[in-house]
Amino acid sequence: MNSWIRAWVLGFLLIMGMSSAYAVDKLDLNTATTEQLQSVKGIGPKLAGAIEAYRKAHHGFKSVEELKDVKGIGDKNYLMFKEHFAVEQAKSAQPVKK
């Protein structure tokens, strides 16, 4: 019984270690580089360029859902891409107290 518990604990620790190795941070749509955009499966140079053009024309993304408005990204692609992106909200400037 003791060896079974040791094997279970070892297996659990191994799985936990592997899961953190595969954890990926989401890319910010407003700061991601061309290379970062292309690292997402299904986004090539043309689509990365379209995302960057949209970002520039609209002064950034306000939500991930705006990806649907990018030329070349439909509902199907949006569902595939949305888990890879986030939009960091800009911190508003605080007035200086005198």
C-alpha positions in Angstrom: 0.0 0.0 0.0 2.9 2.4 0.8 4.4 2.0 -2.7 0.9 2.7 -4.2 0.7 6.0 -2.3 4.2 7.0 -3.3 3.4 6.2 -7.0 0.2 8.2 -6.8 1.9 11.2 -5.2 4.8 11.1 -7.8 2.3 10.8 -10.6 0.3 13.8 -9.3 3.4 15.9 -8.9 4.6 15.0 -12.4 1.2 16.0 -13.9 1.2 19.3 -12.0 4.6 20.1 -13.3 3.7 19.3 -16.9 0.5 21.4 -16.8 2.4 24.5 -15.7 4.9 24.0 -18.5 2.1 24.1 -21.1 0.4 27.2 -19.5 0.5 30.1 -22.0 -0.1 33.7 -21.2 -2.6 35.5 -23.4 -1.2 38.0 -25.9 -2.4 41.6 -25.6 -4.0 42.6 -28.9 -2.7 46.2 -28.4 0.9 45.3 -27.9 1.5 42.0 -29.7 4.2 42.0 -32.3 3.9 40.5 -35.8 5.9 37.5 -34.6 3.7 37.0 -31.5 0.5 37.2 -33.6 1.9 34.6 -36.0 2.7 32.3 -33.1 -1.0 31.6 -32.8 -2.1 28.6 -34.9 -4.0 29.9 -37.9 -2.5 33.4 -38.0 -0.1 33.9 -40.9 1.6 37.0 -42.2 -1.5 38.3 -44.0 -3.8 37.9 -41.1 -1.2 39.3 -38.6 -1.0 42.4 -41.0 -4.7 42.8 -41.0 -4.8 42.7 -37.2 -2.1 45.3 -37.0 -3.8 47.5 -39.6 -7.1 47.3 -37.7 -5.3 48.2 -34.4 -3.6 51.2 -36.0 -6.8 52.4 -37.8 -9.0 52.1 -34.6 -6.4 53.3 -32.1 -6.2 49.9 -30.5 -8.6 47.2 -29.5 -11.1 47.9 -26.8 -12.1 44.2 -26.5 -11.1 40.8 -27.8 -14.5 40.6 -29.5 -13.3 43.3 -31.9 -11.3 40.6 -33.7 -14.5 39.8 -35.5 -14.3 43.2 -37.2 -10.8 42.4 -38.6 -10.9 41.5 -42.3 -10.4 37.8 -42.7 -11.6 36.8 -39.2 -15.1 35.4 -39.1 -17.1 33.8 -36.3 -15.3 30.4 -36.8 -11.8 31.9 -36.6 -12.8 34.2 -33.7 -13.9 31.2 -31.7 -10.5 29.6 -32.4 -8.4 32.8 -31.6 -10.2 34.4 -28.7 -8.6 32.1 -26.1 -5.2 33.3 -27.1 -5.8 37.0 -26.7 -6.6 39.7 -24.1 -7.0 43.4 -24.1 -5.3 45.2 -21.3 -7.2 48.3 -20.3 -5.2 51.4 -20.3 -4.9 53.0 -16.9 -6.5 56.4 -16.9 -4.3 59.3 -15.8 -5.1 60.4 -12.3 -5.2 64.1 -11.7 -2.4 65.5 -9.5 -3.6 66.8 -6.2 -2.1 70.1 -5.1 
